Amino acid sequence: MDPEDAKIIALARASRVRTNAAEGACVRDLDGRTYAASTVTLPSLSLSAVQVAVAMSVSSGAVGLEAVAVVTDADLLAGSDLAAVRDVASRGISVFRCDPTGAVVERVAAP
C-alpha cells in the first residue's frame, strides 16, 4: 500500500477512536493536505464522517481530492458519501472502506 494511503487510513481510524464515533474518515486533497473527521450526530445535525471531511476540505479551498478513507463497521459505503466525494473529486479516485482495525475491506473507485 502507498504510504500516503496508509496515512489517511491511520488518521481516519484515530479520528473515530478519539471521538468514539460510529465512523472516522480522512480525505487527501490535490495538494496533499489531509482532513480527518468523525461522524457528527446532534439533535439538529447529522453528518457522516466522509461528509464532514469533504466539507472541511472544500471550506479550506481544496479544488479536488486524491483519496478517501473511511473506518466503519458498515458493510457498504453510503451512497451519500460517494456522492459527496464525486462532487469534489475526479472520477476514479480510491475510496478505502476499512474495518475498525484499519484493515482495508474494500477499495472502490468513486464513479
C-alpha positions as CSV (number, residue, x, y, z in Angstrom):
1,M,0.0,0.0,0.0
2,D,1.1,3.5,-0.8
3,P,2.4,5.2,2.4
4,E,0.2,8.2,1.8
5,D,-2.9,6.0,1.6
6,A,-1.8,4.2,4.8
7,K,-1.5,7.7,6.4
8,I,-5.1,8.7,5.7
9,I,-6.4,5.3,6.9
10,A,-4.5,5.8,10.2
11,L,-5.9,9.3,10.5
12,A,-9.4,8.1,9.9
13,R,-9.0,5.4,12.5
14,A,-7.6,7.8,15.0
15,S,-10.4,10.3,14.5
16,R,-13.0,7.6,15.1
17,V,-11.3,6.3,18.2
18,R,-10.6,9.7,19.6
19,T,-14.3,10.7,19.5
20,N,-15.8,7.2,20.0
21,A,-17.8,7.9,16.8
22,A,-19.6,5.5,14.5
23,E,-17.2,6.3,11.7
24,G,-13.9,8.1,11.1
25,A,-12.8,9.4,7.7
26,C,-9.9,11.3,6.1
27,V,-9.6,12.8,2.7
28,R,-6.4,13.9,0.9
29,D,-6.7,16.9,-1.5
30,L,-4.8,17.5,-4.7
31,D,-2.1,19.5,-2.7
32,G,-1.5,16.5,-0.4
33,R,-3.3,18.2,2.6
34,T,-5.4,15.8,4.8
35,Y,-8.7,16.4,6.6
36,A,-9.8,13.9,9.2
37,A,-13.2,13.9,10.8
38,S,-15.7,11.7,12.6
39,T,-19.4,11.3,12.5
40,V,-21.4,14.2,13.8
41,T,-24.7,13.4,15.5
42,L,-26.5,16.3,17.1
43,P,-30.2,16.9,17.7
44,S,-30.3,19.3,14.7
45,L,-27.5,18.0,12.5
46,S,-26.3,14.6,11.4
47,L,-23.4,14.1,9.0
48,S,-21.3,11.1,8.2
49,A,-17.5,11.3,8.7
50,V,-16.9,11.4,5.0
51,Q,-19.3,14.3,4.6
52,V,-17.6,16.3,7.3
53,A,-14.1,15.6,5.9
54,V,-15.2,16.6,2.4
55,A,-16.8,19.8,3.8
56,M,-13.6,20.6,5.7
57,S,-11.5,20.2,2.5
58,V,-13.8,22.4,0.5
59,S,-14.0,25.1,3.2
60,S,-10.2,25.1,3.2
61,G,-10.0,25.8,-0.5
62,A,-9.4,22.3,-1.9
63,V,-10.3,22.1,-5.6
64,G,-10.2,18.3,-5.8
65,L,-9.4,15.1,-3.9
66,E,-6.9,12.3,-4.4
67,A,-8.1,9.7,-2.0
68,V,-10.6,9.0,0.8
69,A,-10.6,6.5,3.7
70,V,-13.5,5.7,6.0
71,V,-13.2,3.4,9.0
72,T,-16.6,1.9,9.8
73,D,-18.5,-1.2,10.9
74,A,-20.8,-0.8,7.9
75,D,-20.9,-3.4,5.2
76,L,-21.2,-0.8,2.4
77,L,-20.2,2.7,1.6
78,A,-23.1,5.0,1.8
79,G,-24.4,6.4,-1.5
80,S,-24.5,9.9,0.0
81,D,-20.8,9.6,0.9
82,L,-19.9,8.6,-2.6
83,A,-22.0,11.5,-3.9
84,A,-20.1,14.0,-1.7
85,V,-16.8,12.6,-2.9
86,R,-17.9,12.8,-6.5
87,D,-18.9,16.4,-6.1
88,V,-15.3,17.3,-5.4
89,A,-13.1,14.6,-6.7
90,S,-12.0,13.4,-10.1
91,R,-13.5,10.2,-11.5
92,G,-11.9,7.0,-10.3
93,I,-10.2,8.2,-7.1
94,S,-9.7,5.5,-4.5
95,V,-12.2,5.3,-1.6
96,F,-11.0,2.8,1.0
97,R,-13.6,1.2,3.3
98,C,-11.7,-0.1,6.4
99,D,-12.7,-2.1,9.4
100,P,-12.2,-0.7,12.9
101,T,-8.6,-2.1,13.0
102,G,-7.8,-0.1,9.9
103,A,-7.6,-3.1,7.6
104,V,-8.9,-2.4,4.1
105,V,-12.1,-4.3,3.4
106,E,-13.0,-2.7,0.1
107,R,-11.4,-0.3,-2.4
108,V,-13.9,1.5,-4.6
109,A,-13.1,3.8,-7.5
110,A,-15.6,6.7,-7.0
111,P,-17.8,7.0,-10.1
